[in-house]
Amino acid sequence: MLGYPAHFGQMECLKLIASPRFTDKRVGYLGAMLLLDERHDAHLLITNSIKNDLSQGIQPVQGLALCTLSTMGSAEMCRDLATEVEKLLLQPSTYVRKKAILTAVHMIRKVPELSDIFLPPCAKLLHERHHGVLLCTITLIMELCERSPAALRHFRKMVPQLVQILRMLVTTGCSTEHSVSGVSDPFLQVQILRLLRILGRNHEESSETMNDLLAQVATNTDTSRNAGNAVLFETVLTIMDIHSAAGLRVLAVNILGRFLLNSDKNIRYVALMSLLRLVQSDHSAVQRHRPTVVECLRETDASLSRRALELSLALVNSSNVRAMIQELQAFLESCPFDLRADCASGILLAAERFAPTKRWHIDTILHVLTMAGTHLRDDAVANLTQLIGGAQELHAYSVRRLYSALAGDISQQPLVQVATWCIGEYGDLLLEGNCEVEPLQSFGACFRATCLGCLLTLWDLSLLCHILEQKGRANAITTNTTLWHSRIRQVVSIYGSCMDVELQQRAVEYNTLFRKYDHMRAAILEKMPLVEQGGPQVDEEAKESKEAAASVPTEPQASKLLDLLDLLDDTSEDAQHPPALNPSPEGTLVHLLDLPCAPPPLAPIPNLRVFEREGVQLNLSFTRPPGSPALLLVTVTTTNSSGGDVTHFICQAAVPKSFQLQLQAPSGDTVPAWGGVPITQLFRIFNPNKAPLWLKLRLTYNHLGQSVQEIFEVNNLPVETWQ
């Protein structure tokens, strides 16, 4: 029973089942249900015993045999014993009939081709008055209809009979034996409704027969108790699955709307899930309950608020987009963090689909950026810049709104990216007063000056660069360059010696551009053209147009762009510069893509073992990428040949200050014993001065029950790693 071998008791169970005593049989059948299954051939040995017990007229023994067969009967046993079970379906004893019907359900699930055997008795069993037998019969018919199209067509003729049975349960009272909280046998009602749903699906005639009954059940069922709510919910599902009348579908949606007002959270959750399924087919009916759905957004239960959010987003259309987005924005301000990303993405998608005006669209996205910028999707920044770039009449309005938002909060990374891009492109519009909003002179004295560089008196981009992530700092530096001023130049110069390669490259290039090529600044830093959004066909056309443009000689522009390759050639500074590329005599733009001749392949650098202790080894392998002589790639491989796993392995490295070191994430932190999968980690070392290289490594790990920490220097690296 707990996963241990059970063969010790299997033969004992067979002996007890074959015993003539009832007490032995009871223990034997119980043991067989627990210890036998289809994976062992021993279960086939009890087939004859079950067959003999089913043929005898002793009801308790027949019940034990049927229970065992319905619990662990295999396909072979079901085929051999189907005839005996069929005979018991019409036995006088209700005790045996119930168990025989449930055994027939198991047989059909195991062997669907046995459906024809149990089809004829079901018509007689529907006339049964005993609720237990009738409930089992409905279950058997459902199983037959789901697995046999012929059975489905056969039982559709019995829809009036099923309707009459359900009507009697609803209208006439029953004994207290079958009453649950004042509802007449809700279990049987629910099962009949499920069967009617199967029979009426995609069949108009059967649906027409049950429409009046479904309306009667929906209006006469008591909703003060949970049993009545269960019957109503199944009624709603049946109405939605069949070809019901329009008024009946509206009644079903109204029932779900009442469920939303219930104090039970489970009922409200079921209602939200059901309305979410119906919103596509009955959108107008669900819209009537929009205020109630919006109220569910404020639920403290996370599952309820999540389902209410999904339903609210599904209810947004062109007629209610303003009101719904306003409600969703209010929810965004106070919603839990795990829902903020879904809420923000849903608002952006709804605004993109149903935005009444571009200005409203921009305002909505800006509000989302301000409230939940860090929870947005990656494409939100690109979509907003595309939207602002395409709305030329709103450039001034957008850049001022972004500036105001950025002046109040710079912690939202996507907001900073959009704002720095827009200020860099449309910063000149900040001083104009041709926008519908108030002029920016009210924000401070800096806007009363004519020099755009005084913008930094209110918003110091140097501080911004220190706070933002790498991508935000790069955008800020580019914005500084676009709005060039002497103070901004000082800010950009700070990053000329930054450890980040991209920031350093941008800062040095921009400094050199304005120091030596200021006459080209207007042409180089002109406004970016709007990028067209399109599919693969548009991209292919754009690619072809670029290739055609590249084939046309453009001597003046090519010569200017070739000069940009000499940005680092500044003799006033003590620095080593790469040799400048000599342009070809043609002087065309295509030659910008020409690469220098590939150098001869470098000799392979030998590997180096730097650490070994109790079977744990650390090996270094080296690679010099072609075209990057100053870059060295070091692959650290950790192996384990001992009998114990190495866990929580961490390798840290340090280099002298004249080098730049970047550690990539390791492939794992555990090295299995006996030569298991090793751990690999990549070090990127930038050595611009080609100085002699040495490393300092620190290893920490757990091995053989001990915590190990090793710190050592590696000063015997091959000469090829740095020359």
N, C-alpha and C positions, 0 to 999 in steps of 0.2 A: 504493500500500500504506500510506503514511503520511498519507493524506488529500489528496494532491495529485491533480490531474486525470490520469486514466489513458487518455484517448482516443487518445494518441499511439501506444499499443501494441495497441489492440484489433483494428484491421484487420490488423496484422502477425500476431496470433495466429490470425485466421481463415485467412490464407494458409498458415501453417505447418500448421494442422490439415488443410487440404485437400491437403497435399503427400503423395505416395506413400511417402516415406521415413519409416521408423519414428522416427529421431532427430528429424526435424522435427516429427512428430506429438507426440512426448513433450514437447518444448519448447512447442509450441503449446497443448496441453491444460493444461500447467502454468501457462502465462501466462493462459489463459482462466479457470482457477480463481481466480487472484489478481486479475485486472484486470476481469473481467466480473461484472455482477450484474443483478438484475431491474429496477433503475431505469433501465437503458439498453436501448433497442431493439436494440442491436447483438448482444445475447446470442441473439436469435432466429435470427440468421444461421447459427449453427453447428448448428441442429437437423438439417438434412439431412446434414451431415458426420457427426454422431453416429449418425444412423440408418444410414448406409452402413457405418460402422465396426462397429456392432453386428451387422449382417447378415453381415459377413465372418467367416471362421473363424479369424482370427489372434487367439489368446488375449491376448497383451500389448496389442494395440490395443483389443480389447473391454474389457479391464480399465481402460485409460486413459479410454475413453469413459464407462464406468459411473461411475468416480470423479468425473469432471467433472459428469455429470448429477446425481449425488447431492449434489454440493457447491453448485452454483449453478443447478440446474434450476428454472425457474419453473413456475407452474401450467399455462401453455400448452404448454411443452415436455413436461411430465409426461403431459398428455392425448395428445399426438402420439406419444410414444414408449412408452406403457404396453404395447402389444402386443409390441414387440420385447423389452422387459424380461421379460415373462411367458414368452416362449419360452426365454429364457436360464436361467430358474429350474430347469429340468430338464436342463440340459446335463451331459454326462459329466464335464467338468472341474470339480473342486471349487473351483479358483481363480476361475473365472467365476461359479459358483453363489453363492459367498459375496458377491461384489460385487453380483450381481444382486439378492440378497435384501435387502442393505442399501440398494440403490437403490429397491427396492419400499417399504421403510420410509419413505424420504424422500418418495416419491410419495403415500403414504397421508396423510402429515402435510400435504402441500400440497393434495391433492385427495381428501378423505375418500370421495367417491362411487366412487373406483376400488377400494374394498375388495372388491367382488364379483369383480373380475378375478383377484385374488391369493388368494382363499379356497380354491379346489380344489387348487392345488399344495401347500399347506401340509400336507395329510394325508399326501402321499407323502414330503415332506421330513422328517417326524417319524421315518421309518424309517431315516434316514441314520445311518451309523456314524461319520462324520467329525465330530469334536467341534466344529470351527470352523463347519461348515455347520449343525450342530444348534443351536449357540448363536445363530447369526443367525436361524434359523427360529423359535426361542422368542421372540426379540425381535420378529420380524414378527407372530407370533400375539398377543403382548401389545398391539401397536399396533392390530391389528384388533379385539381384544376391547374395548379402551377406547373405540373410535370407532364401533362398530357393535353394537347389541344382537343382531342376527341372528347375527353372528359369535360373540358370547359364548355364545349358546344352542348353536351348532354345535360349538364346541370343548369344551363341558362334557361331551360324549359321549366325548372323548378323555382324560378325567382318568385312567382306569385305565392307559392307555398312558404318560402322563407319570409316574405313580406307579411304573410298572415301570422306566422309564429312571432315575429318581432312586434306586430301590432297588438297581439294579445298580451305580451309582456309589458307594453307601455300603458295600455288602456285599462286592463283588468288587473285587479290586485292578485297577489299570490300569498302563499303561506309564509309565515315568519321564518320558515326554514331557509327560504331563498331570498329573503329581504336583507339588503345591506344598506344601512343608513337610510331606510325608507325607499330605496330604489330596488325594483324587482329584478333580481338576478343580473347585476351589471356585467358579470363575467360572460354570461350567455349573450347578452345584448351586444357587447363589444365584439364577440367572435362572429356573430351574425353580420354585424356591420362590416367587418373585414372581409367576409365572404361575399357580401353584396358588392363591395368595392372591386373585388376581383372579377365578378361576373358582369358588372356594368361598365368596366373599362373598355372603351372603344366599341361599345355596342349600344346603339341608340334605343332600340326597343326595350331592352332590359332596364336602361336608365329611366325611360319614361314610366315604367311600371313602379319603380321605387321612389320617384320624386315626391309624391304626396306623403308617403310614409316618413321620408327623411325630414320633411317640413314638420310633420307631427312630432317626431322625436325631438327635433330642435326646439320646439316651442313648449312641450309638456314636461321636459325633464327638469327635475329639481336641481338647482345649482348651489344650494347651500352646503352640500357635502361633497367630498372629494369623489365619491362613487359617481355622482351625477356629472361632475366635470369630466370624468374619464369617458363616459358615454357620449357627452357632447363633443369632446375632442375627436373621437372616432367618427362621429357623424359629420363633422367638418371635413375630415380627411376624405370620407366617402363622397361627399358632395363635390369636392374639388377634383376627384379622380374620374368621375363619370361624366356623361353628357347631361348635366343638370341645367335647369332653367336659370336665366340671369338673376331673377329675384331670389332664387334659392342660394346662389353663390354670394349675393350681397348679404343675405342672412347669415351665412357661414362666416364671412369676414366680420360682421358685427358681433358674433359670438366670440371671436378671437379678440375683438376690441374690448369686450367685457372682461375677458381673461386678463387683459393688461391692467385693469383696475383692481384685480384680486390682491388680497394681502399676502397670499402664498407666493414666495419667490419662484418656486418650481413651476407654478401655473403661468406666471408672467414669462418665464424663460421659454416654456413651450409655445406660448402665444407669439413671442417675437420670432422664434425659429419658423413657425408656420407662416406668419405674415411675410417673412423673408422669401419663402418659397412661392408665395402667391403674388408678390409684387409685380412680377413680370407679366402674368396672365390677367390679373385684375388690379391694375395700377390705380384706376380711379376709385375703386371701392376701398383700397387700403389707404388712399390719400385722406379719406375722411377721418382717419384716426391719427393723423400726423401730429397734432398737439400732444396726444397721449404718448406717442412714441418718443417725442422730444423730451417729455417729462422723465421717461425712463433713462435718459442719458445721465441724470443726476443720481442714479442708484449707487449705493455704496458697494454693492456686490459687483466684482470685476467682470464676471461672466455676463451679468445682465447688461451692464453698460457697454460691453463689447458688442453684444448682439443688437442693442439699441443703436449703436453707432453704425453698424453695417446696414441696418434697416433705414436709418435716417439718410445715409448716403444714397441708398437705392431709391429713395423717394424724391430726390432732387430732380427737378425738371426746369424747363425754360420759364414757366409761369411762377414758380416759387423759389427760384434760385437765390434771390436777394434775402428773403426771410430765412431760408434754411441755412445758407452760408453764415448769416449773422448768428444763428443759434449754435452752429458748429464751431464758430470762432470763439464764442463764449465758453463752450465746452472745452475747447483746446487750452484755454488759459488755466483751467483747474483740473484737467483730466490726469489720471495716473501716467507715469512715465512709460509704462509698457503699452499704453494706448496712444501716446502722442504721435508716434511715427505713422500709425495707420490713419489717425485723424487728419494729420497734416497732408499726407499723400492723397487721401480721399477728397479733401477740400480743393487741392490743386487740380485733380482730375475733373471734379465737378465744375470748377471755375473755367477750366480750359474748354469744356464741352458746352456749357450753357451761359457763358459770359454775355451779358446784354451789351456792354460797351468795353472798349479796350482800357479806358481809364478805370472802370470798376474792376476789371481783371487785374490790372497792375496794382491797384490798392489792396485787393484781396491777397495777392501773392506777397506783397510787402508786409502785410499784417502777419501772415503765416511765417515769413522769414524772421520777423521780429520776435514772435512768440515761441517758435519751435524750430529755429534754423538748424540746430545740430541734429534734429531727428528727420530731416528731409531726405528724399531720395537723391541719388547722385546727379540725375539729369535735371533737377529743379533749377540749378544755377544756369545751365545752358538754355533751358526753355525761357527763363525770365529775360536773359540778355537778348535772346532772339525776339521776344515779344516787344521789349523796349526799343530795340534797334529798328523794328518794322513800323513802329508808331512814331513817325517823325514829328507829328504835331504835339506829341507828349514828351519830347525829349527834355525840355526845360522843367516840366512838372515832375518827371520821374527823377531827374538828377537832384532836384531840391528835396523831394521826399526821401530819397536815399541818403542824402547828406544829413538831413535832420535825424533820421533813424540811426545813422552811424555815430552822430555826435552824442546821442543818448546812450548807446550800448554798442560796444565793439566785441562782445563775447560770442556773438553768433557768427560762426565761420562762413556759412553760405551768404549771409547778408553782407559781410565784409567783402567777399569776392565780387558780388554783383555791384556793390557800391563803388569799390575801387575801379572796376572796369568802366562804369558809367561816368564817374568823375574824370577818369582819364580821357574818355571819348568826348564827353559833352561838358567838361568843366567850364568852358567859356560861357555857358548859358547860366551859370550861377550868379553872374553879375547883372544879367539882364532882367528887366521888369516886365517882360511881355507875357508872363504866365498868369493864369487865373488866380493863383494863390498869392499871398502877400509877398512883396520883395524880400530878399534875404538880408536887407540892411537891418532888419529888426533883430537878427541873430547876433550882431556884434559890430564893432567899429571896423573890423577887417574888410567887410563888404562895401564900405564907403570909399575904400582905396581903389585906385585904377589898376594897380598891379595885382595880378592873380596870385603871385607868390605869397601875399599876405594871408592867404587862406589858412596857413599853418598856425596863425596866432590863436585860432580856436581849436583846430584839430591838428595836432602835431603827429605827423606820420612816423616820425622817429620812434615815438612811444608806441604807436600802433605796430610797428615792425617788431618790436621786442615782445609784444604780447601775443601776436597771432601765430598760427602754425606756419609751416614752411610755405604752403601754397598761398596763404594770405600775405605773407611778407613779400613773396615774389610779385604778386599783383600790386602791392603798395609801392614797391620800388618802381615798377613800370608806370604807375600813376604819377609818381613824383617826377619821373623823366618827362612825361607828357606835359605836366604843369611846371616846367622848369623855372627855377629861381635860384638865386645864390644860396639861400638857406636850405632849400631842398637839395641842392648839390652837396652840401655838407652832410645831409642825412644819408644820401646815397653813398657817399664816399666811405662812410663807416663800414659798409659791408664789402669793401674791397678786399678785406682780409678775413672775411667770414669763413668758418669751417665748412659751411654748407656750400658745395660746389656750384649749385645752380644760382644761389644768391650772390656768391662771389663773382661768378661769370657775368651776371647781369649788371652788377654794380661797376665792374671794371670796364665792360663794354660801353655802358652809358657814360661813364666819366670820360673815357677816351673820345667817344662820339662828340660830346659837347666841348671838349678841349681842343680837338684838332679838326673836327668836321662839322662845326656849328652851321656852316652854310648849307648843309644837307639836312638839317634837322626838320625843317618844314615838310620836305618831301617824304622823309622816312617815317615821321611820326604823324602822318595825316590820318584821318579817321578810318577805322576799319570798315571795309564793305560788309554789307549784310549777307550772312551766309544763308543760302536757301535751304529749307528743310525739304527733303524728298526721299524717294526710295532708291533702289539700285539703279533704275533707269536714269534718274536725274544725276546720280553720282557718276554714272558712266559717261553721260554727256559732258559733265563738267571736266572729267578727266580728258576726254577727247579735245575739248576746247583749250585746255592747258597745253596739251601736246602740240596743237596747231600754233598756239602763241609762242611756244618755245622754239619752233622752227623758223620764226620770222626774225631777221637781224634787228637788234635793238642796241646799237652801239653806245649811245650816251648813257642809258639806264644801266647797261651791263658794266660800264666802266665805273659808275658810282657804286654799284653793289660789290664789285670786286675790291673797291677801296675799303669796304667794311671788314674784309678779311685781315686788314692790317691794324685793327683796333688796338691790339696789345703791343704794337711797335712804338713804344714811347721811350726815347733815349734819355729822358730826364730822370727816369727811375732806375734803380739798380735791380734789375730782374732779368731772368733768362727768358727769351722769347723763342717760340718755334719759328723756323724759317718760313718766310712768306711764299705763297704759291705764285708762280709765274703764269699769268694768263696767256692763253694762246693768241696768235696774231688775229684770229677772226674776231675776238672780243664779243662774243654772243653770250646770251644768258645761259645757254646750254652748258657752257664750260664751267659754270659754278658747280655743276654736279660732277665734273671730272675729278677723280681722285689721283693722288700721286702714285707713282709706280710702286707696286707691292714690294716690300723689302724681302730679301732672301729669308727662308724659314730659319727660325732660331733652333739651336741645338737643345734637345730635351734636358731639363734640369733634374738631377737625381733626387730621389725621395730621401727623407731624413727621419730617423726614429729619435724622438726627443724624450720619451718617458716610458718606463716599464716597471711595474710593481705587482707582484702576486698575480701574474697573468693578464693584467691590464696594460695595454700598449697604446701609445699615442704616436702616430705617424703623420708627417707633413709632406704634401706634394705641392709642387709649384707650377704655375702657368703664367706666361707673359703674353697677353693678348696682342695680336699683330695690330700695328697702328697706334698702340698706346704704350710707348716704351717706359713711361713713368709709373705704370700700373702693374702690380703684382697680385695674382690671385693665389691664395694659400688655402688648400683643402686639408682640414684637420680630420683624420679618421681615427676613431677610438674603437679598439677591438678588445674582446674578453675571451681568453682561453681557459679560465679557471672554472671551478665547479659551482660558483655562486653568481647570481645576477648582480650587475652594477646598476644601482638606482640613484635617482636624483643627481644625475651627472651634470655639472656646469663647468664650462671652460671659458675663462676670461683672459684677455690679452691686453698688453700695453706696449707702445712704441715710443721712441723719443719725440720731442716736440716738433722736430723738423719733418716728421712724417704725418700722414693722415691715415687713420685706421677706421674701417667700418666692419662691424661684426654682423654677419647674417644670422638668422635664427637657425638653431641646430635641427637636425632631422628627428630628434627625440631626446629623452633623458634617461633611457634604460637600455643597457647592453645585456642581452641574455647570455647565460653561461654556455660553455662549450662551443665557442665560436659562433654565437648567434649573430643576428643582423647588427652590423656596427653603426655607430653614430657618426654622421658627417656634418661638418660645419665649415662655412666659407668665410675667409678673411680677405677683405679688399684693402690693400696697402698702396697708398699713393706716395711715391718717392720722387719729387720733381728735381731734387738736386743730386740724385744718384749717389747718396751717401751710404756708407756701410750700414747694413741692416742687422738689428738684433731685436729679439722679442723677450718679453717677460710674461710668463704664463702662470695662471693660478687655477688649479683643479680642485673641485670639491665634489665628493660622491660618497655613497654608502656601499660597502662591500664586505661580505662575510660577517655581518653584524657589527661592523665598525664604521665610524664616520671618518673619512680621510680628507685631508686638505694638504695640497702640495703647492709650493711657490718656487719657481726656478726660472733661470734665464737660459735663453737659446742664443748663443753667440757664435755658433759654428755653422751658420747658414752658408750654402754654396755661394760662390762669388757671382754666379750667373743670376742670382735673385736680385742684385742691386746694380750691376754694371750694365 
